[in-house]
Amino acid sequence: MAAIVVAVVWVRPHRQRGPPSPAEVIAAALADPASPRVGAKDPDLTIVVFTDYRCPVCRATDPALERLVAHDPKVRVVFKDLAVFGPVSMAAAKVAFAADAQGRFAQVHRALMSTTLTGDPEQLRVIATDAGVDWPAAQAAIAAHERDYEAQVHRQFAQSVRLGLTGTPGFIIGRRIVQGGLDDAKLAELVAQARRDGP
């Protein structure tokens, strides 16, 4: 897949009055404990990806992120589901959050990203159970925490808007805001640049 980066914006750390600065939004996005994450426990670089399980560009980019995590032991990826493609996307996000609570986020995320979602609840059940999720427990978690899960998606969407992102996928890579699909080469280039930039 060719890289289709729409925008790369350099964020200088600074504080301003009024709305939070981009640097403050990045800090909040990184610190949000509710966002699922994969990769290094002690990373030297954390990538935040704003995504949607029905976004075709997200689905095309996701394998490059997975390969990066598999081959770079110092990278962590934090996932921010925006559910911009409607109710089916929101339902998938809730299943992913419930799977995260069971330690099965990576497996469910991979399955959701590699499946064309139809909106059939039975499809989500099959995806989750095939990925090792205790489905009755996941259903119970969704029922108990549905408002929290929806609030999390809305919070993540607000973060993306404050960063100037206009769709999915979008990324925070170091101090750079990147929008659009990334292939392995472009992702590796941005990771190297972020490490050169420093914290």
Contact map, one row per residue, 1 for C-alpha under 8 A:
1110000000000000000000000000000000000000000000000000000000010000000000000000000000000000000000000000000000000000000000000000000000000000000000000000000000000000000000000000000000000110000000000000000
1111000000000000000000000000000000000000000000000000000000000000000000000000000000000000000000000000000000000000000000000000000000000000000000000000000000000000000000000000000000000110000000000000000
1111100000000000000000000000000000000000000000000000000000000000000000000000000000000000000000000000000000000000000000000000000000000000000000000000000000000000000000000000000000011110010000000000000
0111110000000000000000000000000000000000000000000000000000000000000000000000000000000000000000000000000000000000000000000000000000000000000000000000000000000000000000000000000000011100000000000000000
0011111100000000000000000000000000000000000000000000000000000000000000000000000000000000000000000000000000000000000000000000000000000000000000000000000000000000000000000000000001111100000000000000000
0001111100000000000000000000000000000000000000000000000000000000000000000000000000000000000000000000000000000000000000000000000000000000000000000000000000000000000000000000000001110000000000000000000
0000111110000000000000000000000000000000000000000000000000000000000000000000000000000000000000000000000000000000000000000000000000000000000000000000000000000000000000000000000011110000000000000000000
0000111111000000000000000000000000000000000000000000000000000000000000000000000000000000000000000000000000000000000000000000000000000000000000000000000000000000000000000000000111100000000000000000000
0000001111100000000000000000000000000000000000000000000000000000000000000000000000000000000000000000000000000000000000000000000000000000000000000000000000000000000000000000000111000000000000000000000
0000000111110000000000000000000000000000000000000000000000000000000000000000000000000000000000000000000000000000000000000000000000000000000000000000000000000000000000000000001110000000000000000000000
0000000011111000000001100000000000000000000000000000000000000000000000000000000000000000000000000000000000000000000000000000000000000000000000000000000000000000000000000000001110000000000000000000000
0000000001111100000000100000000000000000000000000000000000000000000000000000000000000000000000000000000000000000000000000000000000000000000000000000000000000000000000000000001000000000000000000000000
0000000000111110000001100000000000000000000000000000000000000000000000000000000000000000000000000000000000000000000000000000000000000000000000000000000000000000000000000000000000000000000000000000000
0000000000011111000010100000000000000000000000000000000000000000000000000000000000000000000000000000000000000000000000000000000000000000000000000000000000000000000000000000000000000000000000000000000
0000000000001111100110110000000000000000000000000000000000000000000000000000000000000000000000000000000000000000000000000000000000000000000000000000000000000000000000000000000000000000000000000000000
0000000000000111111110000000000000000000000000000000000000000000000000000000000000000000000000000000000000000000000000000000000000000000000000000000000000000000000000000000000000000000000000000000000
0000000000000011111100000000000000000000000000000000000000000000000000000000000000000000000000000000000000000000000000000000000000000000000000000000000000000000000000000000000000000000000000000000000
0000000000000001111100000000000000000000000000000000000000000000000000000000000000000000000000000000000000000000000000000000000000000000000000000000000000000000000000000000000000000000000000000000000
0000000000000001111110000000000000000000000000000000000000000000000000000000000000000000000000000000000000000000000000000000000000000000000000000000000000000000000000000000000000000000000000000000000
0000000000000011111111111000000000000000000000000000000000000000000000000000000000000000000000000000000000000000000000000000000000000000000000000000000000000000000000000000000000000000000000000000000
0000000000000111001111111000000000000000000000000000000000000000000000000000000000000000000000000000000000000000000000000000000000000000000000000000000000000000000000000000000000000000000000000000000
0000000000101000000111111100000000000000000000000000000000000000000000000000000000000000000000000000000000000000000000000000000000000000000000000000000000000000011000000000000000000000000000000000000
0000000000111110000111111110000000000000000000000000000000000000000000000000000000000000000000000000000000000000000000000000000000000000000000000000000000000000000000000000001000000000000000000000000
0000000000000010000111111111000000000000000000000000000000000000000000000000000000000000000000000000000000000000000000000000000000000000000000000000000000000000000000000000000000000000000000000000000
0000000000000000000111111111100000000000000000000000000000000000000000000000000000000000000000000000000000000000000000000000000000000000000000000000000000000010011000000000000000000000000000000000000
0000000000000000000001111111110000000000000000000000000000000000000000000000000000000000000000000000000000000000000000000000000000000000000000000000000000000000000000000001000000000000000000000000000
0000000000000000000000111111111000000000000000000000000000000000000000000000000000000000000000000000000000000000000000000000000000000000000000000000000000000000000000000000000000000000000000000000000
0000000000000000000000011111111100000000000000000000000000000000000000000000000000000000000000000000000000000000000000000000000000000000000000000000000000000000000000000000000000000000000000000000000
0000000000000000000000001111111100000000000000010000000000000000000000000000000000000000000000000000000000000000000000000000000000000000000000000000000000010010000000000000000000000000000000000000000
0000000000000000000000000111111100000000000001010000000000000000000000000000010000000000000000000000000000000000000000000000000000000000000000000000000000000000000000000000000000000000000000000000000
0000000000000000000000000011111110000000000000000000000000000000000000000000000000000000000000000000000000000000000000000000000000000000000000000000000000000000000000000000000000000000000000000000000
0000000000000000000000000001111111100000000000000000000000000000000000000000000000000000000000000000000000000000000000000000000000000000000000000000000000000000000000000000000000000000000000000000000
0000000000000000000000000000001111110000000000000000000000000000000000000000000000000000000000000000000000000000000000000000000000000000000000000000000000000000000000000000000000000000000000000000000
0000000000000000000000000000000111110000000000000000000000000000000000000000000000000000000000000000000000000000000000000000000000000000000000000000000100000000000000000000000000000000000000000000000
0000000000000000000000000000000111111000000000000000000000000000000000000000011100000000000000000000000000000000000000000000000000000000000000000000000000000000000000000000000000000000000000000000000
0000000000000000000000000000000011111100000000000000000000000000000000000000011100000000000000001001000010000000000000000000000000000000000000000000000000000000000000000000000000000000000000000000000
0000000000000000000000000000000000111110000000000000000000000000000000000001111000000000000000000000000000000000000000000000000000000000000000000000000000000000000000000000000000000000000000000000000
0000000000000000000000000000000000011111000000000000000000000000000010000001110000000000000000000000000001000000000000000000000000000000000000000000000000000000000000000000000000000000000000000000000
0000000000000000000000000000000000001111101000000000000000000000000011001111100000000000000000000000000000000000000000000000000000000000000000000000000000000000000000000000000000000000000000000000000
0000000000000000000000000000000000000111111000000000000000000000000010001111000000000000000000000000000000000000000000000000000000000000000000000000000000000000000000000000000000000000000000000000000
0000000000000000000000000000000000000011111000000000000000000000000000000001000000000000000000000000000000000000000000000000000000000000000000000000000000000000000000000000000000000000000000000000000
0000000000000000000000000000000000000001111100000000000000000000000000000100000000000000000000000000000000000000000000000000000000000000000000000000000000000000000000000000000000000000000000000000000
0000000000000000000000000000000000000011111111000000000000000000000000001111000000000000000000000000000000000000000000000000000000000000000000000000000000000000000000000000000000000000000000000000000
0000000000000000000000000000000000000000011111000000000000000000000000000110000000000000000000000000000000000000000000000000000000000000000000000000000000000000000000000000000000000000000000000000000
0000000000000000000000000000000000000000001111100000000000000000000000000111000000000000000000000000000000000000000000000000000000000000000000000000000000000000000000000000110000000000000000100110000
0000000000000000000000000000010000000000001111110000000000000000000000000011110000000000000000000000000000000000000000000000000000000000000000000000000000000000000000000000110000000000000000000000000
0000000000000000000000000000000000000000000011111000000000000000000000000011110000000000000000000000000000000000000000000000000000000000000000000000000000000000000000000011110000000000000000000000000
0000000000000000000000000000110000000000000001111100000000000000000000000000111100000000000000000000000000000000000000000000000000000000000000000000000000000000000000000011100000000000000000000000000
0000000000000000000000000000000000000000000000111110000000000000000000000000111100000000000000000000000000000000000000000000000000000000000000000000000000000000000000001111000000000000000000000000000
0000000000000000000000000000000000000000000000011111000000000000000000000000001111000000000000000000000000000000000000000000000000000000000000000000000000010001000000011110000000000000000000000000000
0000000000000000000000000000000000000000000000001111101001000000000000000000001111100000000000000000000000000000000000000000000000000000000000000000000000000000000000011100000000000000000000000000000
0000000000000000000000000000000000000000000000000111111001000000000000000000000011111000100000000000000000000000000000000000000000000000000000000000000000000000000000011000000000000000000000000000000
0000000000000000000000000000000000000000000000000011111001100000000000000000000010100000100110000000000000000001100000000000000000000000000000000000000000000000000000000000000000000000000000000000000
0000000000000000000000000000000000000000000000000001111101100000000000000000000000001000100000000000000000000000100110000000000000000000000000000000000000000000000000000000000000000000000000000000000
0000000000000000000000000000000000000000000000000011111111100000000000000000000000001000000000000000000000000000000000000000000000000000000000000000000000000000000000011000000000000000000000000000000
0000000000000000000000000000000000000000000000000000011111110000000000000000000000000000000000000000000000000000000000000000000000000000000000000000000000000000000000000000000000000000000000000000000
0000000000000000000000000000000000000000000000000000001111111000000000000000000000000000000000000000000000000000000000000000000000000000000000000000000000000000000000011000000000011000000000000000000
0000000000000000000000000000000000000000000000000011111111111100000000000000000000000000000000000000000000000000100000000000000000000000000000000000000000000000000000011000000000001000000000000000000
0000000000000000000000000000000000000000000000000000111111111110000000000000000000000000000000000000000000000000110000000000000000000000000000000000000000000000000000000000000000000000000000000000000
1000000000000000000000000000000000000000000000000000000111111110000000000000000000000000000000000000000000000000000000000000000000000000000000000000000000000000000000000000000000001000000000000000000
0000000000000000000000000000000000000000000000000000000011111111100000000000000000000000000000000000000000000000000000000000000000000000000000000000000000000000000000000000000000001110000000000000000
0000000000000000000000000000000000000000000000000000000001111111110000000000000000000000000000000000000000000000100000000000000000000000000000000000000000000000000000000000000000000000000000000000000
0000000000000000000000000000000000000000000000000000000000111111111000000000000000000000000000000000000000000000000000000000000000000000000000000000000000000000000000000000000000000000000000000000000
0000000000000000000000000000000000000000000000000000000000001111111100000000000000000000000000000000000000000000000000000000000000000000000000000000000000000000000000000000000000000111001000000000000
0000000000000000000000000000000000000000000000000000000000001111111110000000100000000000000000000000000000000000000000000000000000000000000000000000000000000000000000000000000000000001001000000000000
0000000000000000000000000000000000000000000000000000000000000111111111000000000000000000000000000000000000000000000000000000000000000000000000000000000000000000000000000000000000000000000000000000000
0000000000000000000000000000000000000000000000000000000000000011111111100000000000000000000000000000000000000000000000000000000000000000000000000000000000000000000000000000000000000000000000000000000
0000000000000000000000000000000000000000000000000000000000000001111111110010000000000000000000000000000000000000000000000000000000000000000000000000000000000000000000000000000000000001000100000000000
0000000000000000000000000000000000000111000000000000000000000000111111111011100000000000000000000000000000000000000000000000000000000000000000000000000000000000000000000000000000000000000000000000000
0000000000000000000000000000000000000010000000000000000000000000011111111000000000000000000000000000000000000000000000000000000000000000000000000000000000000000000000000000000000000000000000000000000
0000000000000000000000000000000000000000000000000000000000000000001111111000000000000000000000000000000000000000000000000000000000000000000000000000000000000000000000000000000000000000000000000000000
0000000000000000000000000000000000000000000000000000000000000000000111111110000000000000000000000000000000000000000000000000000000000000000000000000000000000000000000000000000000000000000000000000000
0000000000000000000000000000000000000011001000000000000000000000000011111110000000000000000000000000000000000000000000000000000000000000000000000000000000000000000000000000000000000000000000000000000
0000000000000000000000000000000000000011011110000000000000000000000000011111000000000000000000000000000000000000000000000000000000000000000000000000000000000000000000000000000000000000000000000000000
0000000000000000000000000000000000000011001111100000000000000000000110011111100000000000000000000000000000000000000000000000000000000000000000000000000000000000000000000000000000000000000000000000000
0000000000000000000000000000000000001111101011100000000000000000000010000111110000000000000000000000000000000000000000000000000000000000000000000000000000000000000000000000000000000000000000000000000
0000000000000000000000000000000000001110000001111000000000000000100010000011111000000000000000000000000000000000000000000000000000000000000000000000000000000000000000000000000000000000000000000000000
0000000000000000000000000000010000111100000001111000000000000000000000000001111100000000000000000000000000000000000000000000000000000000000000000000000000000000000000000000000000000000000000000000000
0000000000000000000000000000000000111000000000011110000000000000000000000000111110000000000000000000000000000000000000000000000000000000000000000000000000000000000000000000000000000000000000000000000
0000000000000000000000000000000000110000000000011110000000000000000000000000011111000000000000000000000000000000000000000000000000000000000000000000000010010000000000000000000000000000000000000000000
0000000000000000000000000000000000000000000000000111100000000000000000000000001111100000000010000000000000000000000000000000000000000000000000000000000010011000000000000000000000000000000000000000000
0000000000000000000000000000000000000000000000000111000000000000000000000000000111110000000000000000000000000000000000000000000000000000000000000000000011011000000000000000000000000000000000000000000
0000000000000000000000000000000000000000000000000011100000000000000000000000000011111110110010000000000000000000000000000000000000000000000000000000000010000000000000000000000000000000000000000000000
0000000000000000000000000000000000000000000000000001000000000000000000000000000001111100100000000000000000000000000000000000000000000000000000000000000000000000000000100000000000000000000000000000000
0000000000000000000000000000000000000000000000000001011000000000000000000000000000111111100000000000000000000000000000000000000000000000000000000000000000000000000000000000000000000000000000000000000
0000000000000000000000000000000000000000000000000000000000000000000000000000000000111111110000000000000000000000000000000000000000000000000000000000000000000000000000000000000000000000000000000000000
0000000000000000000000000000000000000000000000000000000000000000000000000000000000101111111000000000000000000000000000000000000000000000000000000000000000000000000000000000000000000000000000000000000
0000000000000000000000000000000000000000000000000000000000000000000000000000000000001111111100000000000000000000000011100000000000000000000000000000000000000000000000000000000000000000000000000000000
0000000000000000000000000000000000000000000000000001110000000000000000000000000000111111111110000000000000000000000000000000000000000000000000000000000000000000000000000000000000000000000000000000000
0000000000000000000000000000000000000000000000000000000000000000000000000000000000100111111111000000000000000000000000000000000000000000000000000000010000000000000000000000000000000000000000000000000
0000000000000000000000000000000000000000000000000000000000000000000000000000000000000011111111100000000000000000000000000000000000000000000000000000000000000000000000000000000000000000000000000000000
0000000000000000000000000000000000000000000000000000100000000000000000000000000000000001111111110000000000000001000000000001000000000000000000000000000000000000000000000000000000000000000000000000000
0000000000000000000000000000000000000000000000000000100000000000000000000000000010100000111111111000000000000000000000000000000000000000000000000000000000000000000000000000000000000000000000000000000
0000000000000000000000000000000000000000000000000000000000000000000000000000000000000000011111111100000000000000000000000000000000000000000001000100110000000000000000000000000000000000000000000000000
0000000000000000000000000000000000000000000000000000000000000000000000000000000000000000001111111110000000000000000000000001000100000000010001000000000000000000000000000000000000000000000000000000000
0000000000000000000000000000000000000000000000000000000000000000000000000000000000000000000111111111000010011000000000000000000000000000000000000000000000000000000000000000000000000000000000000000000
0000000000000000000000000000000000010000000000000000000000000000000000000000000000000000000011111111100010000000000000000000000000000000000000000000100000000000000000000000000000000000000000000000000
0000000000000000000000000000000000000000000000000000000000000000000000000000000000000000000001111111110000000000000000000000000000000000011011000000000000000000000000000000000000000000000000000000000
0000000000000000000000000000000000000000000000000000000000000000000000000000000000000000000000111111111110010000000000000000000100001000010000000000000000000000000000000000000000000000000000000000000
0000000000000000000000000000000000010000000000000000000000000000000000000000000000000000000000011111111111000000000000000000000000000000000000000000000000000000000000000000000000000000000000000000000
0000000000000000000000000000000000000000000000000000000000000000000000000000000000000000000000001111111110000000000000000000000000000000000000000000000000000000000000000000000000000000000000000000000
0000000000000000000000000000000000000000000000000000000000000000000000000000000000000000000000000111111110000000000000000000000000001100000000000000000000000000000000000000000000000000000000000000000
0000000000000000000000000000000000000000000000000000000000000000000000000000000000000000000000000011111110000000000000000000000000000000000000000000000000000000000000000000000000000000000000000000000
0000000000000000000000000000000000000000000000000000000000000000000000000000000000000000000000000011111111110000000000000000000000111000000000000000000000000000000000000000000000000000000000000000000
0000000000000000000000000000000000010000000000000000000000000000000000000000000000000000000000011011111111111000000000000000000000000000000000000000000000000000000000000000000000000000000000000000000
0000000000000000000000000000000000000100000000000000000000000000000000000000000000000000000000000001000111111100000000000000000000000000000000000000000000000000000000000000000000000000000000000000000
0000000000000000000000000000000000000000000000000000000000000000000000000000000000000000000000000000000111111110000000000000000000110000000000000000000000000000000000000000000000000000000000000000000
0000000000000000000000000000000000000000000000000000000000000000000000000000000000000000000000010010000111111111000000000000001100100000000000000000000000000000000000000000000000000000000000000000000
0000000000000000000000000000000000000000000000000000000000000000000000000000000000000000000000010000000011111111100000000000000000000000000000000000000000000000000000000000000000000000000000000000000
0000000000000000000000000000000000000000000000000000000000000000000000000000000000000000000000000000000001111111110000000000000000000000000000000000000000000000000000000000000000000000000000000000000
0000000000000000000000000000000000000000000000000000000000000000000000000000000000000000000000000000000000111111111000000000001000100000000000000000000000000000000000000000000000000000000000000000000
0000000000000000000000000000000000000000000000000000100000000000000000000000000000000000000100000000000000011111111110000000001000000000000000000000000000000000000000000000000000000000000000000000000
0000000000000000000000000000000000000000000000000000110001100100000000000000000000000000000000000000000000001111111100000000000000000000000000000000000000000000000000000000000000000000000000000000000
0000000000000000000000000000000000000000000000000000000000100000000000000000000000000000000000000000000000000111111100000000000000000000000000000000000000000000000000000000000000000000000000000000000
0000000000000000000000000000000000000000000000000000000000000000000000000000000000000000000000000000000000000011111110000000000000000000000000000000000000000000000000000000000000000000000000000000000
0000000000000000000000000000000000000000000000000000010000000000000000000000000000000000000000000000000000000001111111000000000000000000000000000000000000000000000000000000000000000000000000000000000
0000000000000000000000000000000000000000000000000000010000000000000000000000000000000001000000000000000000000001001111110010000000000000000000000000000000000000000000000000000000000000000000000000000
0000000000000000000000000000000000000000000000000000000000000000000000000000000000000001000000000000000000000000000111110010000000000000000000000000000000000000000000000000000000000000000000000000000
0000000000000000000000000000000000000000000000000000000000000000000000000000000000000001000000000000000000000000000011111010000000000000000000000000000000000000000000000000000000000000000000000000000
0000000000000000000000000000000000000000000000000000000000000000000000000000000000000000000000000000000000000000000011111111000000000000000000000000000000000000000000000000000000000000000000000000000
0000000000000000000000000000000000000000000000000000000000000000000000000000000000000000000000000000000000000000000000111111100000000000000000000000000000000000000000000000000000000000000000000000000
0000000000000000000000000000000000000000000000000000000000000000000000000000000000000000000000000000000000000000000000011111110000000000000000000000000000000000000000000000000000000000000000000000000
0000000000000000000000000000000000000000000000000000000000000000000000000000000000000000000000000000000000000000000011111111111000000000000000000000000000000000000000000000000000000000000000000000000
0000000000000000000000000000000000000000000000000000000000000000000000000000000000000000000100100000000000000000000000011111111100000000000000000000000000000000000000000000000000000000000000000000000
0000000000000000000000000000000000000000000000000000000000000000000000000000000000000000000000000000000000000000000000001111111110000010000000000000000000000000000000000000000000000000000000000000000
0000000000000000000000000000000000000000000000000000000000000000000000000000000000000000000000000000000000000000000000000111111111000000000000000000000000000000000000000000000000000000000000000000000
0000000000000000000000000000000000000000000000000000000000000000000000000000000000000000000000000000000000010011000000000011111111100000000000000000000000000000000000000000000000000000000000000000000
0000000000000000000000000000000000000000000000000000000000000000000000000000000000000000000000100010000000010000000000000001111111111110000000000000000000000000000000000000000000000000000000000000000
0000000000000000000000000000000000000000000000000000000000000000000000000000000000000000000000000000000000000000000000000000111111111110000000000000000000000000000000000000000000000000000000000000000
0000000000000000000000000000000000000000000000000000000000000000000000000000000000000000000000000000000000000000000000000000011111111000000000000000000000000000000000000000000000000000000000000000000
0000000000000000000000000000000000000000000000000000000000000000000000000000000000000000000000000000000100110010000000000000001111111000000000000000000000000000000000000000000000000000000000000000000
0000000000000000000000000000000000000000000000000000000000000000000000000000000000000000000000000000000100100000000000000000000111111100000000000000000000000000000000000000000000000000000000000000000
0000000000000000000000000000000000000000000000000000000000000000000000000000000000000000000000000010010100000000000000000000000111111110010000000000000000000000000000000000000000000000000000000000000
0000000000000000000000000000000000000000000000000000000000000000000000000000000000000000000000000000010000000000000000000000000110011111110000000000000000000000000000000000000000000000000000000000000
0000000000000000000000000000000000000000000000000000000000000000000000000000000000000000000000000000000000000000000000000000100110001111111000000000000000000000000000000000000000000000000000000000000
0000000000000000000000000000000000000000000000000000000000000000000000000000000000000000000000000000000000000000000000000000000000000111111100000000000000000000000000000000000000000000000000000000000
0000000000000000000000000000000000000000000000000000000000000000000000000000000000000000000000000000000000000000000000000000000000000111111110000000000000000000000000000000000000000000000000000000000
0000000000000000000000000000000000000000000000000000000000000000000000000000000000000000000000100110000000000000000000000000000000001111111111000000000000000000000000000000000000000000000000000000000
0000000000000000000000000000000000000000000000000000000000000000000000000000000000000000000000000100000000000000000000000000000000000011111111100000000000000000000000000000000000000000000000000000000
0000000000000000000000000000000000000000000000000000000000000000000000000000000000000000000000000000000000000000000000000000000000000001111111110000000000000000000000000000000000000000000000000000000
0000000000000000000000000000000000000000000000000000000000000000000000000000000000000000000000000100000000000000000000000000000000000000111111111100000000000000000000000000000000000000000000000000000
0000000000000000000000000000000000000000000000000000000000000000000000000000000000000000000001100100000000000000000000000000000000000000011111111100100000000000000000000000000000000000000000000000000
0000000000000000000000000000000000000000000000000000000000000000000000000000000000000000000000000000000000000000000000000000000000000000001111111100000000000000000000000000000000000000000000000000000
0000000000000000000000000000000000000000000000000000000000000000000000000000000000000000000000000000000000000000000000000000000000000000000111111100000000000000000000000000000000000000000000000000000
0000000000000000000000000000000000000000000000000000000000000000000000000000000000000000000000000000000000000000000000000000000000000000000011111111100000000000000000000000000000000000000000000000000
0000000000000000000000000000000000000000000000000000000000000000000000000000000000000000000001000000000000000000000000000000000000000000000011111111110000000000000000000000000000000000000000000000000
0000000000000000000000000000000000000000000000000000000000000000000000000000000000000000000000000000000000000000000000000000000000000000000000001111111000000000000000000000000000000000000000000000000
0000000000000000000000000000000000000000000000000000000000000000000000000000000000000000000000000000000000000000000000000000000000000000000000001111111100000000000000000000000000000000000000000000000
0000000000000000000000000000000000000000000000000000000000000000000000000000000000000000000001001000000000000000000000000000000000000000000001001111111110000000000000000000000000000000000000000000000
0000000000000000000000000000000000000000000000000000000000000000000000000000000000000000010001000000000000000000000000000000000000000000000000000111111111000000000000000000000000000000000000000000000
0000000000000000000000000000000000000000000000000000000000000000000000000000000000000000000000000000000000000000000000000000000000000000000000000011111111100000000000000000000000000000000000000000000
0000000000000000000000000000000001000000000000000000000000000000000000000000000000000000000000000000000000000000000000000000000000000000000000000001111111110000000000000000000000000000000000000000000
0000000000000000000000000000000000000000000000000000000000000000000000000000000111100000000000000000000000000000000000000000000000000000000000000000111111111000000000000000000000000000000000000000000
0000000000000000000000000000000000000000000000000000000000000000000000000000000001000000000000000000000000000000000000000000000000000000000000000000011111111100000000000000000000000000000000000000000
0000000000000000000000000000000000000000000000000000000000000000000000000000000000000000000000000000000000000000000000000000000000000000000000000000001111111110000000000000000000000000000000000000000
0000000000000000000000000000100000000000000000000100000000000000000000000000000111000000000000000000000000000000000000000000000000000000000000000000000111111111000000000000000000000000000000000000000
0000000000000000000000000000000000000000000000000000000000000000000000000000000011000000000000000000000000000000000000000000000000000000000000000000000011111111100000000000000000000000000000000000000
0000000000000000000000000000000000000000000000000000000000000000000000000000000000000000000000000000000000000000000000000000000000000000000000000000000001111111110000000000000000000000000000000000000
0000000000000000000000001000100000000000000000000000000000000000000000000000000000000000000000000000000000000000000000000000000000000000000000000000000000111111111000000000000000000000000000000000000
0000000000000000000000000000000000000000000000000100000000000000000000000000000000000000000000000000000000000000000000000000000000000000000000000000000000011111111111000100000000000000000000000000000
0000000000000000000000000000000000000000000000000000000000000000000000000000000000000000000000000000000000000000000000000000000000000000000000000000000000001111111111000000000000000000000000000000000
0000000000000000000001001000000000000000000000000000000000000000000000000000000000000000000000000000000000000000000000000000000000000000000000000000000000000111111110000000000000000000000000000000000
0000000000000000000001001000000000000000000000000000000000000000000000000000000000000000000000000000000000000000000000000000000000000000000000000000000000000011111110000000000010000000000000000000000
0000000000000000000000000000000000000000000000000000000000000000000000000000000000000000000000000000000000000000000000000000000000000000000000000000000000000001111111000000000000000000000000000000000
0000000000000000000000000000000000000000000000000000000000000000000000000000000000000000000000000000000000000000000000000000000000000000000000000000000000000001111111110100000000100000000000000000000
0000000000000000000000000000000000000000000000000000000000000000000000000000000000000000000000000000000000000000000000000000000000000000000000000000000000000001100111110000000000000000000000000000000
0000000000000000000000000000000000000000000000000000000000000000000000000000000000010000000000000000000000000000000000000000000000000000000000000000000000000000000011111100000000100000000000000000000
0000000000000000000000000000000000000000000000000111001011000000000000000000000000000000000000000000000000000000000000000000000000000000000000000000000000000000000011111100000000110000000000000000000
0000000000000000000000000000000000000000000000001111001011000000000000000000000000000000000000000000000000000000000000000000000000000000000000000000000000000000000000111110000000111000000000000000000
0000000000000000000000000000000000000000000000001110000000000000000000000000000000000000000000000000000000000000000000000000000000000000000000000000000000000001000010111111000011110000000000000000000
0000000000000000000000000000000000000000000000111100000000000000000000000000000000000000000000000000000000000000000000000000000000000000000000000000000000000000000000001111100011100000000000000000000
0000000000000000000000000100000000000000000000111000000000000000000000000000000000000000000000000000000000000000000000000000000000000000000000000000000000000000000000000111111111000000000000000000000
0000000000000000000000000000000000000000000011110000000000000000000000000000000000000000000000000000000000000000000000000000000000000000000000000000000000000000000000000011111111000000000001100100000
0000000000000000000000000000000000000000000011100000000000000000000000000000000000000000000000000000000000000000000000000000000000000000000000000000000000000000000000000001111100000000000000100110111
0000000001110000000000100000000000000000000000000000000000000000000000000000000000000000000000000000000000000000000000000000000000000000000000000000000000000000000000000001111110000000000000000100101
0000000111100000000000000000000000000000000000000000000000000000000000000000000000000000000000000000000000000000000000000000000000000000000000000000000000000000000000000001111111000000000000000100000
0000001111100000000000000000000000000000000000000000000000000000000000000000000000000000000000000000000000000000000000000000000000000000000000000000000000000000001000000111101111100000000000000000000
0000111110000000000000000000000000000000000000000000000000000000000000000000000000000000000000000000000000000000000000000000000000000000000000000000000000000000000000000111100111110000000000000000000
0000111100000000000000000000000000000000000000000000000000000000000000000000000000000000000000000000000000000000000000000000000000000000000000000000000000000000000010111110000011111000000000000000000
0011111000000000000000000000000000000000000000000000000010000000000000000000000000000000000000000000000000000000000000000000000000000000000000000000000000000000000000011100000001111100000000000000000
0011100000000000000000000000000000000000000000000000000011011000000000000000000000000000000000000000000000000000000000000000000000000000000000000000000000000000000000001000000000111110000000000000000
1111100000000000000000000000000000000000000000000000000000001001000000000000000000000000000000000000000000000000000000000000000000000000000000000000000000000000000000000000000000011111111000000000000
1110000000000000000000000000000000000000000000000000000000001001000000000000000000000000000000000000000000000000000000000000000000000000000000000000000000000000000000000000000000001111111000000000000
0000000000000000000000000000000000000000000000000000000000000001100100000000000000000000000000000000000000000000000000000000000000000000000000000000000000000000000000000000000000000111111100000000000
0000000000000000000000000000000000000000000000000000000000000000000000000000000000000000000000000000000000000000000000000000000000000000000000000000000000000000000000000000000000000111111110000000000
0010000000000000000000000000000000000000000000000000000000000000000000000000000000000000000000000000000000000000000000000000000000000000000000000000000000000000000000000000000000000111111111000000000
0000000000000000000000000000000000000000000000000000000000000001100000000000000000000000000000000000000000000000000000000000000000000000000000000000000000000000000000000000000000000111111111100000000
0000000000000000000000000000000000000000000000000000000000000000000100000000000000000000000000000000000000000000000000000000000000000000000000000000000000000000000000000000000000000001111111110000000
0000000000000000000000000000000000000000000000000000000000000000000000000000000000000000000000000000000000000000000000000000000000000000000000000000000000000000000000000000000000000000111111111000000
0000000000000000000000000000000000000000000000000000000000000000000000000000000000000000000000000000000000000000000000000000000000000000000000000000000000000000000000000000100000000000011111111100000
0000000000000000000000000000000000000000000010000000000000000000000000000000000000000000000000000000000000000000000000000000000000000000000000000000000000000000000000000000110000000000001111111110000
0000000000000000000000000000000000000000000000000000000000000000000000000000000000000000000000000000000000000000000000000000000000000000000000000000000000000000000000000000000000000000000111111111000
0000000000000000000000000000000000000000000000000000000000000000000000000000000000000000000000000000000000000000000000000000000000000000000000000000000000000000000000000000000000000000000011111111100
0000000000000000000000000000000000000000000010000000000000000000000000000000000000000000000000000000000000000000000000000000000000000000000000000000000000000000000000000000111100000000000001111111110
0000000000000000000000000000000000000000000010000000000000000000000000000000000000000000000000000000000000000000000000000000000000000000000000000000000000000000000000000000010000000000000000111111111
0000000000000000000000000000000000000000000000000000000000000000000000000000000000000000000000000000000000000000000000000000000000000000000000000000000000000000000000000000000000000000000000011111110
0000000000000000000000000000000000000000000000000000000000000000000000000000000000000000000000000000000000000000000000000000000000000000000000000000000000000000000000000000011000000000000000001111111
0000000000000000000000000000000000000000000000000000000000000000000000000000000000000000000000000000000000000000000000000000000000000000000000000000000000000000000000000000010000000000000000000111111
0000000000000000000000000000000000000000000000000000000000000000000000000000000000000000000000000000000000000000000000000000000000000000000000000000000000000000000000000000011000000000000000000010111
